[in-house]
């Protein structure tokens, strides 16, 4: 597959495309400057470290003055379907709160608007073709402890465009060092798996005709409930 991608890039006049592929990403530069502590500690990160190309060349990208990466780990996904992944992270402005940000090999590409206040966070859900149009979208819960709004954004022409939203869902509880739920496909399209806002039910959300529809598939009290849901056992 990688050989085919490289050959296609070469024939398209971009022989160096394969050398610019991000192969891994991690956070570095721990800081306590932004003491939100929503993920169980008060450590956030100031740098994004990429490994690029077959030689895994190291590139370091700063979060920027007044910003931190308030996240568990970077996520790699091919958002524009060019065969090379972009990096998805939570980038937080210390004055105006969190944004979902997209990075490439040269740095920040785009991000959603900040939530608007400090100590306001968002929890990524995952990536999937939620509207079944052949292109992928990104899902996250904005303020999973307060507003509990599921938002879906489409990455198009290096911008993030809101494709849909619905209230009353959550995927994180204050102090957890993990995010619950995710994206599954049980054979009939990508679904978003979260809890309801009260953390009583496990919910599957689909986009049907441009409208988000949530359905209860289990309860959060079930042993291994989220894991079973993601494995299509619920």
N, C-alpha and C positions, 0 to 999 in steps of 0.2 A: 504493500500500500504506500509506504513512504517513497519507494522508487517511482511509483506512478505519479505521486504528488510532485516530486522533484522534476520529473520529465515534463509534466504539464507546465510547471513554472518556467522551465527552460524554454519550451516551445512558445510560451506567451511572452518571451523577452525579458524574463526576470530570473536569470540563472542563479542569483544569490539568495533567492527566497528561502530555500531549504536551510541555508546557513543562518537565517534570521529566525528560525523557529524556536520558541520558548519551550524548553523541555522540563523545567522545574521552577518552582518559586517557593520562597519562605520569607518569614518576617525576621528582622534583626533590629538592633538598637533599642532594647527595652527601656522604658521610661515610666516614672511615676508622676509625671507632670500633670496628667489628666486623671484625677482620682475618682473615676466613675465606679469602677469595680463591679460592673454588671455581670462579668464572666467569672466571678468568684475570687478575683484578686484585683489589685490596683495597678497592674502592669499592662501597658499598651506598647506599641512599637512605632519607631520613627523611620524605619527603612524597609524596603522591599528588595530582596535579593533574587535575581533571576539567573538561571543558567540557560545559555542560548547556543543553538547549533550543535553539530555532532561533536565538537570539541568542548562543549559545555562551558563556554566563555562566561565569566562572571560579570554581571552588571548590577550596580546598586542604585536604587531610585529612592530619593528622600520623600517622605510624606509631605514635606513643605512646612514652612513656618506657621505655627499655630494649629498644626494638624497632627493627628496620630492615626495609625491603623488600629482600629478597635475591633479586632476580629480574632478568630481561632486559627485560621490558616488561609492562605490564598487558594483560589479555585481556578483551575485551567479549563477552558471550554472554547471551542471554535465557534464564535458567535456570528462571524460573517461568511462562514463556509468557504474559506480560501485554503483549507487544509492545515492551517496553523492556528494554535490556540491563542486567545487573549487571556488576561488575568482578571479575575473578579475579586474585589475586596471591599470591606467596609472602611471608608476613609472618613474620619470625624474631624470637623472643625470645632475647636474648643469653645467657641462662642455661639455657634449656630447648630451644632449637633451633627448627626451622622448622615452620610450619603453612600449610595452604592456606586462604586467607581470601577471603571474599566481601564486597564493598563496594557500597553504594548511594549515592545523592546526599547522604544525611545521615551517611555514615560507615560504620564496620564493622557488618556484619549478623551474621555468624557465621564460625567457623573450625574446622578440625579440631584435635584435641588436639596440642600440641607433641610433637615426636618424643621429647623427654625429656632431651637433653644438648646443650650448646653445640657448635657446629661440626658439627651434623647437619642435612642439607638434603634437600629433595625437589624433583623436576623435573617440572613439569606436562607432560602428554602432549597433552590436548585435551578437547573436549566432543563428545558424541555420544549417540545413543539406543542404547546398547549392549545393553540387554535387550529392545529392540523393543516397548516398551509405550507408545510415543507421547510419552514425556517424556525429557528429556536428563539425562545424568549427566556427571560430571567424572572424568577419569583422571589419575593421576600416579604416578611411581615414587618411593617413599620410600627414602632413602639409596641412590641409584643406583650408588654406588661401594663400598658395604659390604653392606647387607642385601638390596638389589635386589628390592624388593617392589612389584609393581603393585597399586595400590588404586583402587577405583572408589567414588565417593561420589554419593549422590542428594541434591539440594537440595529439601527439602520443608518447608513451613511455616516458612521462614526458618531452617532447621537443615540441617546436613550429616549424612547417615546413611550409614554404610558399607554398600555393596551387594555387595561381593565383593573378593577379593584372591588373588594368586598370586605365588609367589617365583620367582627365577631370571631376572629380566628387568632391563634397564637402558636408559637413553636419554641418558646423559651420561657423559663422561670428564673427570676433574679437569683444570681449566685451559682446557677448551673454552669459548669465548664464544658457544656456541649449544647448542641441545638437538636431538638427532637424532630422526627418526621423527615420529609424529603420528597423526592419525585419517584414515582413508580410507573411501569407500563405492564399491565397484565394481559396485553394482547389486543386492546381496543383503544389505544391512545394514552398519552401521558397524563397522569393525575398528580395533584399536589396533596401530600399527606401532612396534616397538622392536627393540633388539638383545637377544640372549640375555645372560646374566650374564657370559660369557667374552668377549663382543664378537667372536664368530666367525660368528654367524648372524643374519639378519634374520628377525624373528618376527612373525606376525600372531596377535593374541589376540581371540577372540570370547567373548561370554557366551551360553551355550546352556543353557536350563533353569535359569538362576541360577548355573551353573558356568562358570568361566573356562577356556577351552581354547586352548592355544598351539600354533601350527603353523609350522614352518620354511618360508619362501618364497624365501630367497636367502642369500647370504653377505655379510658386511660388507666383504670384499675386492673385491666387484664395483664397477666404476666407477659412480659416481652411484647406488649401490645404494638408499639410502633415498629419493632423489628418484624413482627408477623405481618403487619399491614404492608410494609415495603416488600416483603417476600410474597405478596399476593395470597396470604393465608387468611385474610379477613375481607 
